[in-house]
Amino acid sequence: MTNRRDETTFRTSRREFLKSSTTAIGALAGARTLASIPTAATRGQESSRSVAEKGRSLIIEVEAGEYDRQDSPVFFPLPESWLEEQRFTLKRTDTGESLDAQIDSGSSPRLVWLIRDVLKVGQTRRYALAPAVAPPSPLPAVTSDDGRTLGVSVAGRPALRYNYAIVPAPDPQHSVFERSGYIFPLFNPFGQAVTDDFPPDHLHQHSVWFAWSKATFEGHEFNCWELSERKGTVEHERFEESGGGAVFAHFTFLLRHVAFDALGGRKTALHEVWKLFVYNLTDAFVFDMELTQSCATQNPVQVLENSYGGLAIRGHRNWFDVRNSEYLTSEGKTRKDGNQTRPRWVDLYGWVDGKLSGISVLSHPGNFRFPQPVRLHPEKPYFCFAPPALGPFSVEVGKPYRSRYRFYVHAGRPDPRTLDGVWCDFAHPAQCRIVKEV
């Protein structure tokens, strides 16, 4: 790849960022602070005197394990006796530094915070967790909802937008290409969009999307990828929840994969849930995506062997010129030799208006057929993780298809050592244990 301009460097001072800790991260539709997250008490569970009333605190030890940790999310499962608490304070026991912490109020509530200062291999760090008495500071209004998209910003910078309304095709005469239920755009830390929507060469590609390209349902061909074949589509159905805070923004939404028959009939074949966590990091934008597909009827969906189909990324339109873009995989492969290999991560990077940046997608080791093959297009700025390349499989009734990916949208060239560290954080997060309760 030739560089037409001098490479622009970009890096946010971590010290300056910590000083400006009033900046936070928010999600737009009904964002919730720690004070409004459902607790055990609001779920109707009986509780004795609260932890706060008892004046208790926990000492938590975090172990780096076999990997260095920096800008790493930590996930601490909350003990049952602490579930009624709505707000917490978290401090490092060695420095007394106060840290932001936020509740993920999913089916197994957990407290999340970020290791910002490096924790080396084999080292441990202790934190004191206690209930907070004062209410949290108001979150700044860092996001907006225009009635068609849901966006997330980090420290005042746009990170991504999710299209929940139907986006019409560029040509009204080709309405078959209209779509909803995908992310566009992703932004780099410079504030530039780095993904494309409705690219002229492939109108069915949409920035960040998920679809099977070759499948059958109830004896008919089922294709939610090539929309021009009129054999299926994917649609946004509804939001399940959304929220924001000082550590992460999150939102969960439901999609439907709709099959078409020869007579123009429609039937939902698959329900799909996306759950996103966007972390309060600014040197690079980092977010986790969890996808779960389940059968919408009593009939399975057979996914047939094909070289592509699954989670897909379409890069910026400037990157269509191979002189402006390149790939790098965890195995050191590029566009010349990366297609149909099985990496842990793929980075697509290139130039936009004189600035170099890229998108890394990291696959979790728990994913089906990990390490998954990738369709890495040798000429176009598009790739996907494609488990169907290894042969057919089925999404069965009562057996959901689950996958997890971490996105790392960065400035500059991809650094393999950094990306290996990000993958290790994702695949093998730092472990926590309670040392004592006081």
C-alpha positions in Angstrom: 0.0 0.0 0.0 1.4 3.4 -1.0 1.0 6.4 1.3 0.1 9.5 -0.6 0.6 11.8 2.3 2.6 11.7 5.5 1.0 9.4 8.0 -0.9 11.4 10.7 -0.3 10.3 14.2 -3.0 10.4 16.8 -3.0 9.5 20.5 -4.9 10.9 23.4 -2.9 11.5 26.6 -4.2 9.0 29.2 -3.3 11.4 31.9 -5.3 14.2 30.3 -8.2 11.9 29.7 -8.2 10.8 33.4 -8.2 14.5 34.5 -11.3 15.1 32.3 -13.2 12.2 33.9 -16.4 14.3 33.7 -16.6 13.1 30.2 -18.7 9.9 30.0 -20.3 7.6 27.6 -24.0 7.4 26.9 -26.6 5.6 24.8 -29.5 7.6 23.4 -32.7 5.8 23.9 -33.7 5.8 27.5 -30.1 5.9 28.9 -29.9 4.7 32.5 -27.5 5.7 35.2 -26.5 3.5 38.1 -29.3 5.0 40.1 -31.9 3.7 37.8 -30.7 0.1 37.1 -33.2 -2.6 38.3 -32.0 -4.2 41.5 -32.9 -7.3 43.4 -35.2 -5.1 45.6 -37.1 -3.7 42.6 -37.5 -7.2 41.2 -39.5 -8.1 44.3 -36.9 -10.1 46.1 -36.9 -9.8 49.9 -33.8 -8.3 51.4 -32.7 -7.6 54.9 -30.8 -4.5 55.9 -28.8 -3.2 53.0 -25.0 -3.5 52.7 -24.8 0.3 53.1 -26.7 0.2 56.3 -24.4 -2.5 57.6 -21.3 -0.3 56.6 -19.7 -3.2 54.8 -17.1 -3.1 52.0 -15.3 -5.7 49.9 -11.6 -6.0 49.1 -11.3 -7.4 45.5 -8.1 -8.7 44.0 -7.6 -8.6 40.3 -5.1 -11.0 38.7 -3.4 -10.1 35.5 -2.6 -13.8 34.8 -0.6 -14.6 31.8 -1.1 -11.3 30.0 -0.4 -7.6 30.5 -3.5 -5.6 31.1 -4.1 -2.0 30.1 -7.3 -0.3 29.1 -8.9 -3.6 29.9 -12.5 -4.2 31.1 -12.8 -6.0 34.4 -16.0 -8.0 35.2 -16.8 -8.7 38.8 -19.9 -10.8 39.6 -21.8 -9.1 42.4 -22.5 -11.2 45.4 -26.2 -11.8 46.1 -26.1 -9.8 49.3 -25.0 -6.8 47.3 -27.6 -6.9 44.6 -29.9 -4.4 46.3 -27.3 -1.7 46.1 -27.7 0.9 43.3 -24.4 2.9 43.5 -20.9 2.0 44.5 -17.5 3.6 45.1 -14.4 1.8 43.9 -10.8 2.7 45.0 -7.4 1.3 44.5 -6.0 0.2 47.8 -2.4 1.1 46.9 -3.0 4.6 45.7 -6.4 5.6 47.0 -7.4 6.6 43.5 -11.2 6.5 42.9 -12.3 4.8 39.8 -15.5 4.7 37.8 -17.5 1.5 38.1 -20.8 0.6 36.5 -23.4 -2.2 36.8 -24.2 -4.5 34.0 -27.7 -5.5 35.1 -28.1 -8.6 32.9 -29.2 -12.0 34.0 -26.1 -12.3 36.1 -25.4 -8.7 37.5 -21.8 -7.7 37.5 -19.7 -4.6 38.2 -17.5 -3.4 35.3 -14.5 -1.1 35.5 -11.4 -0.4 33.4 -7.8 -1.2 34.2 -6.2 2.0 32.8 -2.6 1.8 34.3 -0.8 -1.3 33.1 -1.0 -4.4 35.2 1.9 -6.6 34.2 1.9 -10.4 33.8 1.6 -12.2 37.1 0.8 -9.0 39.1 -2.3 -8.4 41.2 -4.1 -5.2 42.2 -6.6 -4.7 45.0 -9.6 -2.5 45.1 -12.0 -1.5 47.8 -15.7 -1.6 46.9 -18.3 0.1 49.0 -21.9 1.4 48.6 -22.1 5.0 47.6 -24.3 7.4 49.5 -24.2 10.4 47.2 -26.0 10.2 43.9 -23.8 9.9 40.7 -23.0 13.1 38.8 -25.3 13.7 35.8 -24.0 12.2 32.6 -23.4 14.8 29.8 -25.7 14.7 26.8 -23.3 13.0 24.4 -25.7 11.3 22.1 -28.8 12.0 20.0 -31.6 10.1 18.4 -32.8 11.4 15.1 -35.8 9.1 14.9 -34.1 6.7 12.5 -30.8 5.8 14.1 -29.4 5.2 17.6 -25.9 6.5 18.1 -23.2 6.2 20.8 -20.5 8.7 21.5 -17.5 8.3 23.8 -16.1 11.4 25.5 -18.1 13.6 23.1 -16.8 11.8 20.0 -19.1 9.7 17.8 -18.3 6.0 17.8 -21.1 4.4 15.9 -24.7 4.6 14.8 -27.3 1.8 14.5 -29.9 2.0 11.8 -33.2 0.8 13.3 -35.4 2.5 10.6 -35.6 1.2 7.1 -32.9 2.8 4.9 -34.1 3.3 1.4 -32.0 2.1 -1.5 -30.1 4.8 -3.4 -32.2 4.0 -6.5 -36.0 4.0 -5.7 -36.5 1.6 -8.6 -34.5 -1.0 -6.7 -36.3 -1.0 -3.4 -35.4 -4.7 -2.9 -32.1 -3.4 -1.4 -33.7 -1.4 1.4 -32.6 -2.5 4.8 -32.8 -1.9 8.5 -31.0 -3.5 11.5 -27.3 -2.8 10.9 -24.5 -0.5 12.1 -23.5 2.5 9.9 -21.2 4.1 10.2 -18.3 3.2 12.4 -16.2 6.2 13.3 -12.4 6.3 13.8 -10.9 8.4 16.7 -10.5 11.3 14.2 -14.2 11.5 13.9 -14.2 10.1 10.3 -16.6 7.5 9.1 -14.6 4.4 8.1 -17.4 2.1 6.8 -19.6 2.2 3.7 -23.3 1.7 3.0 -24.9 0.6 -0.3 -21.5 0.5 -2.1 -22.2 0.7 -5.9 -20.5 -2.7 -6.6 -22.4 -4.5 -3.9 -25.6 -2.7 -2.9 -26.5 -5.4 -0.4 -23.4 -4.7 1.8 -24.0 -2.5 4.8 -21.0 -1.4 7.0 -21.5 -4.0 9.9 -24.1 -6.6 9.3 -24.9 -10.3 9.8 -26.6 -12.6 7.4 -26.4 -16.1 6.0 -25.9 -16.2 2.2 -26.9 -19.7 1.4 -29.5 -21.6 3.5 -32.8 -23.4 3.3 -35.9 -23.1 5.4 -39.0 -25.3 5.2 -37.8 -26.7 1.9 -37.1 -23.4 0.2 -34.0 -21.4 -0.5 -33.3 -18.8 2.1 -30.9 -16.0 1.5 -30.7 -12.8 3.6 -27.4 -11.7 2.0 -28.0 -11.2 -1.8 -31.3 -9.3 -1.4 -31.6 -9.0 -5.2 -32.6 -12.7 -5.2 -35.7 -11.9 -3.2 -35.4 -14.9 -1.0 -35.0 -13.2 2.3 -34.1 -10.1 4.3 -33.2 -8.9 7.8 -35.3 -6.3 9.6 -35.1 -4.5 12.9 -37.9 -5.5 15.2 -37.5 -3.7 18.5 -35.2 -2.5 21.2 -35.0 -4.5 24.4 -33.0 -2.1 26.5 -30.4 0.6 26.4 -28.3 2.6 28.9 -25.1 4.5 29.5 -22.7 5.4 32.2 -19.1 6.3 33.0 -17.6 2.9 31.9 -19.8 1.7 29.0 -22.9 2.3 27.0 -25.0 -0.7 26.0 -28.0 -1.5 24.0 -29.8 -4.7 23.0 -32.2 -5.1 20.1 -34.1 -7.8 18.3 -33.9 -8.5 14.6 -35.9 -10.9 12.4 -34.6 -12.9 9.5 -37.5 -13.2 7.1 -37.9 -15.8 4.4 -39.8 -15.1 1.1 -41.5 -17.8 -0.9 -42.2 -17.9 -4.7 -45.6 -16.3 -4.2 -44.3 -13.3 -2.3 -45.2 -14.7 1.1 -43.2 -13.8 4.2 -42.3 -15.8 7.3 -39.9 -15.1 10.1 -37.4 -18.0 10.2 -34.9 -16.7 12.8 -34.9 -14.3 15.7 -31.6 -12.6 16.3 -30.5 -10.6 19.3 -27.6 -8.1 19.2 -26.1 -6.9 22.5 -23.5 -4.2 22.3 -21.2 -2.8 25.0 -19.2 0.3 24.0 -16.4 1.1 26.4 -15.2 4.5 27.6 -11.9 4.4 25.8 -10.7 7.0 23.4 -7.2 6.1 22.1 -9.3 3.6 20.1 -13.0 2.8 20.2 -13.6 -0.6 21.7 -16.9 -2.4 21.7 -18.2 -5.9 22.3 -20.9 -7.5 20.2 -22.9 -10.6 21.3 -25.2 -12.2 18.7 -27.8 -14.9 19.4 -29.9 -16.5 16.7 -32.8 -18.8 17.6 -35.5 -20.5 15.5 -38.7 -18.5 15.1 -40.8 -21.6 14.3 -40.6 -25.3 15.1 -38.5 -25.8 11.9 -34.7 -25.4 11.8 -32.7 -23.3 9.3 -30.1 -25.3 7.4 -27.0 -23.2 6.6 -25.3 -24.6 3.5 -21.6 -24.7 2.7 -20.4 -21.4 1.2 -17.2 -19.3 1.2 -19.0 -16.3 2.8 -21.9 -15.6 5.2 -21.9 -14.5 8.9 -20.6 -11.3 10.5 -19.4 -8.9 7.8 -17.6 -5.6 7.5 -17.6 -3.2 4.5 -14.8 -0.5 4.7 -14.8 3.1 3.5 -15.4 3.7 -0.2 -11.9 5.2 -0.5 -10.5 1.8 0.4 -11.9 0.3 -2.8 -8.6 1.5 -4.3 -6.1 -1.2 -3.2 -3.4 1.5 -3.1 -5.3 3.1 -0.2 -6.0 0.1 2.0 -4.7 -3.2 3.2 -5.5 -6.1 5.5 -3.6 -7.7 8.3 -4.5 -10.8 10.2 -3.3 -12.4 13.5 -1.3 -14.8 11.4 0.4 -12.1 9.5 -1.6 -12.5 6.3 -2.6 -9.7 3.9 -5.0 -9.4 1.0 -2.6 -11.5 -1.1 -2.8 -14.6 1.1 -5.4 -14.1 3.8 -8.6 -15.3 2.1 -10.1 -18.5 3.6 -7.5 -18.6 6.4 -8.5 -19.0 10.0 -7.2 -16.0 12.1 -8.1 -14.9 15.6 -8.5 -11.3 14.3 -8.6 -9.3 11.1 -7.7 -5.6 10.6 -8.9 -3.6 7.6 -7.1 -0.3 7.4 -6.6 2.6 5.0 -6.5 6.3 4.2 -9.4 8.8 4.5 -8.7 12.4 3.7 -5.0 12.1 4.6 -5.5 10.2 7.9 -4.7 6.5 8.3 -7.0 4.3 10.5 -8.4 0.8 10.7 -11.0 -1.6 12.0 -10.1 -4.7 13.8 -12.6 -7.5 14.5 -11.6 -10.1 17.0 -13.3 -13.5 17.2 -13.9 -15.1 20.6 -12.5 -18.6 21.2 -16.0 -19.8 22.3 -17.4 -19.1 18.8 -18.7 -21.9 16.6 -15.9 -23.4 14.6 -13.2 -21.1 16.1 -10.9 -20.1 14.6 -13.5 -19.3 11.9 -12.5 -19.0 8.3 -12.6 -15.5 6.8 -13.7 -14.4 3.4 -11.1 -11.7 2.8 -11.8 -10.1 -0.5 -8.6 -9.6 -2.5 -9.8 -6.4 -4.3 -12.6 -4.9 -2.3 -12.6 -3.5 1.3 -14.8 -6.2 2.7 -14.4 -9.3 4.8 -16.5 -11.6 6.9 -16.1 -14.4 9.4 -17.6 -17.4 7.6 -18.2 -20.6 9.5 -20.2 -22.0 6.5 -16.9 -22.3 4.6 -16.1 -25.5 6.7 -19.4 -27.2 5.7 -23.1 -27.1 6.4 -24.7 -26.8 9.8 -28.2 -26.1 11.2 -29.7 -23.6 13.6 -31.9 -26.0 15.5 -35.0 -25.5 17.7 -33.9 -25.1 21.3 -30.2 -24.8 20.3 -29.4 -21.1 19.6 -26.4 -20.0 17.5 -24.2 -17.7 19.5 -21.2 -15.7 18.6 -19.1 -12.9 20.2 -16.8 -10.4 18.6 -14.8 -7.4 19.9 -14.2 -4.4 17.6 -11.2 -2.2 17.9 -11.3 1.0 15.8 -8.0 2.7 15.8 -5.9 5.5 14.4 -2.7 4.7 12.4 -1.5 1.3 11.3 -2.5 -1.9 13.1 0.1 -3.0 15.6 0.1 -6.8 15.9 1.3 -6.8 19.5 -1.4 -4.4 20.6 -4.1 -6.4 18.8 -2.8 -9.6 20.3 -3.2 -8.0 23.7 -6.7 -6.8 22.9 -7.6 -10.3 21.8 -6.2 -11.8 25.0 -8.2 -9.4 27.1 -11.3 -10.5 25.2 -10.6 -14.2 25.2 -9.1 -14.4 28.7 -10.2 -11.5 30.8 -8.6 -10.6 34.1 -9.8 -12.7 37.0 -11.3 -11.3 40.2 -11.7 -12.7 43.7 -12.9 -11.4 47.0 -10.0 -11.2 49.4 -12.1 -10.1 52.4 -15.2 -8.4 53.5 -14.9 -5.6 56.1 
